[in-house]
Amino acid sequence: LYEDKFKSSNILQWESSTSTTMTNKIGMRLVNQKDTYIFVRKIKQEDGITLPYIYIGKGQLTNPRKSKNIKSTLLFDIILDNEIPNYLKYDFQVPKE
């Protein structure tokens, strides 16, 4: 439901939760955030089992912008300190460089 995707092996586009704007408390906190810790999962459930999140490292929130979502969300590019591990690139459809 979100526009989360890898733009490259070290840039993750992330969409905030709904009701987040550049001027409300949540949005301003995100815009001013320096570092963030990145946890990902491809799908929520598989065969009735809730899958865990995988920690892929630390990154910086950059390029905040309003999304096209009518429920008010923000998009960010997260610059990862390290590239996404090779074993996850296929599952997360990381573009080849």
N, CA and C atoms as a LAMMPS dump frame, in Angstrom:
ITEM: TIMESTEP
0
ITEM: NUMBER OF ATOMS
291
ITEM: BOX BOUNDS ff ff ff
-5.0000000000000000e+02 5.0000000000000000e+02
-5.0000000000000000e+02 5.0000000000000000e+02
-5.0000000000000000e+02 5.0000000000000000e+02
ITEM: ATOMS id mol type element x y z
1 1 1 N 0.807 -1.195 0
2 1 2 C 0 0 0
3 1 3 C 0.858 1.271 0
4 2 1 N 2.123 1.13 0.306
5 2 2 C 3.023 2.28 0.357
6 2 3 C 3.957 2.271 -0.839
7 3 1 N 4.567 3.404 -1.099
8 3 2 C 5.497 3.527 -2.219
9 3 3 C 6.933 3.247 -1.789
10 4 1 N 7.119 2.263 -0.923
11 4 2 C 8.455 1.879 -0.489
12 4 3 C 9.105 1.055 -1.587
13 5 1 N 10.356 1.411 -1.923
14 5 2 C 11.08 0.644 -2.936
15 5 3 C 12.551 1.037 -2.897
16 6 1 N 13.381 0.124 -3.365
17 6 2 C 14.794 0.436 -3.504
18 6 3 C 15.005 1.113 -4.847
19 7 1 N 15.623 2.283 -4.813
20 7 2 C 15.956 3.006 -6.042
21 7 3 C 17.333 2.58 -6.545
22 8 1 N 18.166 2.089 -5.637
23 8 2 C 19.48 1.536 -5.954
24 8 3 C 19.886 0.669 -4.766
25 9 1 N 21.081 0.117 -4.813
26 9 2 C 21.506 -0.78 -3.732
27 9 3 C 21.798 -0.034 -2.432
28 10 1 N 21.852 1.298 -2.481
29 10 2 C 22.069 2.047 -1.241
30 10 3 C 21.073 3.191 -1.042
31 11 1 N 19.979 3.207 -1.814
32 11 2 C 18.934 4.221 -1.626
33 11 3 C 17.571 3.536 -1.565
34 12 1 N 16.91 3.728 -0.442
35 12 2 C 15.569 3.192 -0.225
36 12 3 C 14.582 4.345 -0.202
37 13 1 N 13.569 4.299 -1.07
38 13 2 C 12.485 5.276 -0.989
39 13 3 C 11.496 4.751 0.036
40 14 1 N 11.172 5.599 1.007
41 14 2 C 10.279 5.191 2.09
42 14 3 C 9.127 6.181 2.206
43 15 1 N 7.913 5.646 2.369
44 15 2 C 6.728 6.474 2.556
45 15 3 C 6.285 6.392 4.014
46 16 1 N 6.046 7.541 4.614
47 16 2 C 5.637 7.612 6.015
48 16 3 C 4.22 7.08 6.201
49 17 1 N 3.82 6.987 7.447
50 17 2 C 2.442 6.603 7.746
51 17 3 C 1.495 7.735 7.326
52 18 1 N 0.218 7.439 7.288
53 18 2 C -0.772 8.439 6.875
54 18 3 C -0.867 9.57 7.899
55 19 1 N -1.429 10.655 7.451
56 19 2 C -1.588 11.872 8.262
57 19 3 C -0.256 12.453 8.702
58 20 1 N 0.728 12.377 7.831
59 20 2 C 2.048 12.968 8.094
60 20 3 C 2.279 14.077 7.073
61 21 1 N 2.497 15.284 7.557
62 21 2 C 2.759 16.418 6.673
63 21 3 C 4.058 17.087 7.087
64 22 1 N 4.546 17.989 6.263
65 22 2 C 5.785 18.711 6.558
66 22 3 C 5.621 19.622 7.768
67 23 1 N 4.376 19.95 8.12
68 23 2 C 4.167 20.934 9.181
69 23 3 C 3.59 20.359 10.471
70 24 1 N 3.199 19.073 10.492
71 24 2 C 2.695 18.543 11.759
72 24 3 C 3.847 17.94 12.566
73 25 1 N 3.562 17.577 13.803
74 25 2 C 4.603 17.13 14.735
75 25 3 C 5.379 15.92 14.204
76 26 1 N 4.666 14.939 13.7
77 26 2 C 5.324 13.727 13.192
78 26 3 C 6.212 14.057 11.993
79 27 1 N 5.67 14.799 11.05
80 27 2 C 6.429 15.154 9.856
81 27 3 C 7.66 15.981 10.171
82 28 1 N 7.52 16.959 11.055
83 28 2 C 8.673 17.81 11.398
84 28 3 C 9.754 16.989 12.1
85 29 1 N 9.347 16.028 12.93
86 29 2 C 10.334 15.173 13.586
87 29 3 C 11.093 14.331 12.547
88 30 1 N 10.384 13.794 11.563
89 30 2 C 11.036 13.008 10.518
90 30 3 C 11.985 13.867 9.679
91 31 1 N 11.537 15.055 9.289
92 31 2 C 12.362 15.945 8.472
93 31 3 C 13.65 16.31 9.21
94 32 1 N 13.574 16.453 10.52
95 32 2 C 14.744 16.829 11.31
96 32 3 C 15.557 15.644 11.822
97 33 1 N 15.107 14.442 11.528
98 33 2 C 15.788 13.221 11.971
99 33 3 C 17.125 13.081 11.255
100 34 1 N 18.165 12.77 11.985
101 34 2 C 19.494 12.589 11.374
102 34 3 C 19.678 11.164 10.863
103 35 1 N 19.661 10.216 11.773
104 35 2 C 19.9 8.816 11.422
105 35 3 C 18.648 7.992 11.653
106 36 1 N 18.562 6.888 10.949
107 36 2 C 17.46 5.958 11.144
108 36 3 C 17.992 4.541 10.978
109 37 1 N 17.355 3.607 11.632
110 37 2 C 17.725 2.203 11.535
111 37 3 C 16.708 1.517 10.642
112 38 1 N 17.191 0.756 9.669
113 38 2 C 16.328 0.21 8.623
114 38 3 C 16.046 -1.278 8.852
115 39 1 N 14.755 -1.59 8.966
116 39 2 C 14.274 -2.963 9.053
117 39 3 C 13.316 -3.171 7.887
118 40 1 N 13.456 -4.268 7.172
119 40 2 C 12.612 -4.532 6.001
120 40 3 C 12.03 -5.944 6.079
121 41 1 N 10.937 -6.125 5.382
122 41 2 C 10.41 -7.462 5.117
123 41 3 C 9.651 -7.371 3.807
124 42 1 N 9.759 -8.422 3.014
125 42 2 C 9.133 -8.421 1.701
126 42 3 C 7.618 -8.527 1.8
127 43 1 N 7.147 -9.431 2.612
128 43 2 C 5.709 -9.622 2.802
129 43 3 C 5.435 -9.822 4.288
130 44 1 N 4.196 -9.544 4.691
131 44 2 C 3.837 -9.641 6.102
132 44 3 C 3.667 -11.091 6.539
133 45 1 N 2.956 -11.88 5.725
134 45 2 C 2.699 -13.272 6.092
135 45 3 C 2.934 -14.196 4.916
136 46 1 N 3.352 -15.423 5.257
137 46 2 C 3.518 -16.465 4.251
138 46 3 C 3.069 -17.776 4.875
139 47 1 N 2.137 -18.451 4.239
140 47 2 C 1.592 -19.715 4.753
141 47 3 C 1.094 -19.581 6.188
142 48 1 N 0.454 -18.438 6.493
143 48 2 C -0.108 -18.218 7.816
144 48 3 C 0.903 -17.841 8.885
145 49 1 N 2.157 -17.667 8.499
146 49 2 C 3.21 -17.316 9.46
147 49 3 C 3.61 -15.862 9.241
148 50 1 N 3.601 -15.079 10.314
149 50 2 C 4.054 -13.689 10.232
150 50 3 C 5.569 -13.683 10.134
151 51 1 N 6.078 -13.076 9.072
152 51 2 C 7.524 -13.052 8.848
153 51 3 C 8.171 -11.922 9.64
154 52 1 N 9.411 -12.146 10.088
155 52 2 C 10.101 -11.11 10.859
156 52 3 C 10.688 -10.038 9.949
157 53 1 N 10.965 -8.898 10.548
158 53 2 C 11.715 -7.854 9.858
159 53 3 C 13.19 -8.23 9.879
160 54 1 N 13.937 -7.765 8.879
161 54 2 C 15.377 -8 8.785
162 54 3 C 16.074 -6.651 8.913
163 55 1 N 17.014 -6.544 9.826
164 55 2 C 17.782 -5.309 9.988
165 55 3 C 18.834 -5.246 8.888
166 56 1 N 18.833 -4.157 8.107
167 56 2 C 19.826 -4.031 7.033
168 56 3 C 20.805 -2.89 7.258
169 57 1 N 20.68 -2.179 8.363
170 57 2 C 21.67 -1.16 8.672
171 57 3 C 21.085 0.196 8.982
172 58 1 N 21.983 1.155 8.987
173 58 2 C 21.65 2.517 9.345
174 58 3 C 21.66 3.389 8.089
175 59 1 N 20.904 4.486 8.128
176 59 2 C 20.877 5.396 6.997
177 59 3 C 20.422 6.782 7.419
178 60 1 N 20.418 7.701 6.454
179 60 2 C 19.99 9.078 6.697
180 60 3 C 18.76 9.396 5.845
181 61 1 N 17.752 9.979 6.5
182 61 2 C 16.548 10.418 5.787
183 61 3 C 16.888 11.684 4.997
184 62 1 N 16.627 11.67 3.705
185 62 2 C 16.913 12.819 2.85
186 62 3 C 15.735 13.069 1.918
187 63 1 N 15.747 14.195 1.244
188 63 2 C 14.802 14.52 0.186
189 63 3 C 13.329 14.37 0.598
190 64 1 N 12.909 14.972 1.716
191 64 2 C 11.496 14.861 2.104
192 64 3 C 10.596 15.571 1.092
193 65 1 N 9.48 14.922 0.758
194 65 2 C 8.543 15.506 -0.211
195 65 3 C 7.161 14.914 0.02
196 66 1 N 6.165 15.671 -0.37
197 66 2 C 4.782 15.213 -0.26
198 66 3 C 4.538 14.12 -1.297
199 67 1 N 3.864 13.065 -0.885
200 67 2 C 3.544 11.989 -1.824
201 67 3 C 2.226 12.313 -2.539
202 68 1 N 1.837 11.44 -3.438
203 68 2 C 0.568 11.597 -4.148
204 68 3 C -0.584 10.946 -3.381
205 69 1 N -0.279 10.34 -2.248
206 69 2 C -1.277 9.662 -1.429
207 69 3 C -2.277 10.69 -0.893
208 70 1 N -3.56 10.448 -1.102
209 70 2 C -4.586 11.407 -0.664
210 70 3 C -4.73 11.442 0.857
211 71 1 N -4.126 10.471 1.552
212 71 2 C -4.225 10.425 3.01
213 71 3 C -3.047 11.134 3.685
214 72 1 N -2.355 12.01 2.985
215 72 2 C -1.254 12.813 3.524
216 72 3 C -0.104 11.971 4.072
217 73 1 N 0.83 11.676 3.194
218 73 2 C 2.059 11.008 3.596
219 73 3 C 3.24 11.757 3
220 74 1 N 4.418 11.467 3.523
221 74 2 C 5.646 12.033 2.984
222 74 3 C 6.505 10.916 2.417
223 75 1 N 7.258 11.247 1.385
224 75 2 C 8.248 10.332 0.831
225 75 3 C 9.628 10.829 1.228
226 76 1 N 10.515 9.891 1.523
227 76 2 C 11.91 10.194 1.82
228 76 3 C 12.796 9.254 1.021
229 77 1 N 13.992 9.703 0.701
230 77 2 C 15.03 8.811 0.212
231 77 3 C 15.934 8.561 1.406
232 78 1 N 16.155 7.294 1.716
233 78 2 C 17.053 6.944 2.81
234 78 3 C 18.363 6.481 2.184
235 79 1 N 19.418 7.225 2.466
236 79 2 C 20.751 6.863 1.978
237 79 3 C 21.345 5.897 2.997
238 80 1 N 21.518 4.65 2.592
239 80 2 C 22.042 3.628 3.495
240 80 3 C 23.541 3.812 3.689
241 81 1 N 24.008 3.587 4.913
242 81 2 C 25.442 3.642 5.18
243 81 3 C 26.185 2.542 4.43
244 82 1 N 25.521 1.394 4.241
245 82 2 C 26.074 0.257 3.498
246 82 3 C 25.01 -0.257 2.541
247 83 1 N 25.447 -0.834 1.44
248 83 2 C 24.495 -1.374 0.465
249 83 3 C 23.662 -2.489 1.088
250 84 1 N 22.46 -2.684 0.519
251 84 2 C 21.63 -3.813 0.926
252 84 3 C 22.42 -5.092 0.63
253 85 1 N 22.374 -6.08 1.528
254 85 2 C 23.112 -7.323 1.291
255 85 3 C 22.684 -7.99 -0.02
256 86 1 N 23.647 -8.611 -0.686
257 86 2 C 23.392 -9.244 -1.98
258 86 3 C 22.259 -10.262 -1.93
259 87 1 N 22.152 -11.008 -0.847
260 87 2 C 21.134 -12.061 -0.787
261 87 3 C 19.705 -11.508 -0.738
262 88 1 N 19.557 -10.208 -0.5
263 88 2 C 18.221 -9.593 -0.458
264 88 3 C 17.872 -8.817 -1.733
265 89 1 N 18.84 -8.602 -2.592
266 89 2 C 18.609 -7.749 -3.765
267 89 3 C 17.523 -8.291 -4.686
268 90 1 N 17.483 -9.578 -4.913
269 90 2 C 16.47 -10.155 -5.791
270 90 3 C 15.076 -10.017 -5.171
271 91 1 N 14.951 -10.399 -3.901
272 91 2 C 13.642 -10.36 -3.225
273 91 3 C 13.053 -8.955 -3.189
274 92 1 N 13.903 -7.934 -3.061
275 92 2 C 13.422 -6.554 -2.96
276 92 3 C 13.544 -5.798 -4.282
277 93 1 N 13.801 -6.523 -5.353
278 93 2 C 13.84 -5.967 -6.711
279 93 3 C 14.715 -4.703 -6.796
280 94 1 N 15.919 -4.833 -6.246
281 94 2 C 16.874 -3.719 -6.298
282 94 3 C 17.356 -3.592 -7.738
283 95 1 N 17.246 -2.389 -8.337
284 95 2 C 17.696 -2.221 -9.728
285 95 3 C 19.188 -2.522 -9.874
286 96 1 N 19.526 -3.155 -10.977
287 96 2 C 20.946 -3.418 -11.259
288 96 3 C 21.607 -2.118 -11.667
289 97 1 N 22.839 -1.952 -11.218
290 97 2 C 23.55 -0.702 -11.496
291 97 3 C 24.586 -0.888 -12.568
